[in-house]
Amino acid sequence: MKSFTLAAVLLATTAVTPLLAADIPAVSKVDAVTVFPSGAEVTRVAEAKISAGEHSLIFEGLPGDLMPETIRVEGDALGKVEIGSVDARMVYVGSTDIDAKRKVLEAQIQSLQDERGVLDQTISDAEYQKSLMQQLASGAFTAPTKDGDGKSFGAADLGQLLDLVGGKLQVLSKLVLESRVRQRQIDVAMADLSNQIGMLAPTQQARMLVTVHLAAPADVSGTFRLKYRIAGAGWQPVYDARLTSPEGGKATKIELVRRAAVVQSTTETWQDVALTLSTARPIGATAAPDIEAQLIDGYDTRRDEGLARRANKLEAPAPSSQAVGETMADAAKEKDDTPKPATVEQMQADVEIAGFQALYAIPGRVSIDNTGTAKNVRIDTSEIEARLSARAVPKFDPNAYLTAAFTLNGETPLLPGTAMLYRDGVFMGQGYLPLLSPGEEARLGFGADDLIKVKRTEVKRQRGEEGLLTTSNVDERAYDITVKNLHDFAIPVTVIDQMPYSVREDITVETLPGMTPPSLKDFERKRGVLAWNFDLEPKAEKVLKHGFKITWPENMEVGMNVN
């Protein structure tokens, strides 16, 4: 079987191409999709029989927002087939589903309008009957006799007449009232149906029509693959990080499950497609930004002062700072012919990391609708050795928090994403994984560790004065920090606390004698933050002594926030 490919002969046009007798409709379906973090590449497949001669293979109903410049045509055939060009143009077609909905709503409105018309007639007839009844009840009404003489109703006859008319009027008034109440209900229902029609999408929707011009010297059958890029789709990673506590001297491990949440809101549904996920960013910066030269200029302040004095002698009005700068620049230009350099602004650019690509082929076939609902698929699972440690800040929190550090293995990177954290099968909360390449280290926190006890106790708080020749104020604070490991395995522990610092020479802060020296000062580049790092054996306990003394002049008030 011969293969043919069209790589770069796409002609995107808006001209209307008339259908010819040789036009061949391509009955295609979405066969494969490669989804990027933003956007997707769709592959449609169509089988076609081509007779000898020149023909046009027409793909209809493609998404209107596809990128015409990305359309490519490939295929396989049992004979020779030549592709001349590809045309893409926008057409507008009606939506069968939307048209059906609109017709149903319009039929409901018409039915309500007919019912309202019947009620109008009912109300009119009832009002006319009420008018006749009222005339019948008037005192001027008399019944004619055979000889033409009028005869008035008697009291008994008039009473029966009034009862008859009153009962009939009551029935007619109730009918009119019920009819008008129903009309108000109809008006509300018709307004609601009209709003529903207004919320429907336009009857005409944009679609892309792609025409593939080809020629065959003899009858041939082939499979055509139409590829194009489209927005309105993407995927983001979601991770499950499952930490298992070490047992029997075994190493701690994290089971890292990679998942992907795939969404798409295009005008086509992906039914039973081969799904591939890519970490590439096809839309974005493709090269590093340019940077311009940055010039530092200067001027002689003494010369500028002389120019200013000369300007004052000429009795010129006192110039503003901007005018002085302009005068100095003009004088400098008169003195030499060196052009004045223009102001150079440092350019800034948005940075997007896209230095590698990984492809994840999802096993089997996947269906993803176009409602924007996330489809969760599993990528892979890996076990990674982890290094446990605990961190505590007892000044603010009595708990020690378990942290697991691990080095990413494998050959593919991790994109930034949310991590669902589990410890010994219990969900502990959510964390976050940054962009990681194989060989890079990451850390995840797995919540408070109840088997590591931390207690911070104040053992000294003393404030007073000291000095022989001069008197100074003194404030001394001391604390015992006790850490106990109830695990049956050793664990590295980091305890963090702080000591005040001064930016004045007459205010001093010093460590009290006999305190436990910290492992790090200015921890994580935070001034005055101290960290003690140590390994704590099983069932062991360690006491850290932390204290300081603050000294300042007697006549000075200081602001301190120490506990």
Secondary structure by P-SEA (a helix, b strand, c coil): cbbbbbccccccccccccccccbbbbbccccbbbbccccbbbbbbbbbbbcccbbbbbbcccccccccccbbbbbccccbbbbcbbbbbbbbbbbaaaaaaaaaaaaaaaaaaaaaaaaaaaaaaaaaaaaaaaaaacccbbbbccccbbbbbcaaaaaaaaaaaaaaaaaaaaaaaaaaaaaaaaaaaaaaaaaaaaaccccbbbbbbbbbbbcccccccbbbbbbbcccccbbbbbbbbbbbccccccccccbbbbbbbccccccccccccbbbbbccccccccbbbbbcbbbbbbbbaaaaaaaaaaaaaaccccccaaaaaaaaaaaaaaacccccccbbbbbbbbbbbccbbbbbbbccbbbbcccccbbbbbcbbbbbbbbbbbbbccccccbbbbbbbbbbbcccccccccccccccccccbbbbbccccccbbbbbbccccccbbbbbbbcbbbbbcccccbbbbbbbbbbbbbbbbcccbbbbbbbbbbbbbbccccbbbbbcccccccccccccccccbbbbbbbbcccbbbbbbbcbbbbbcccbbbbbbcc
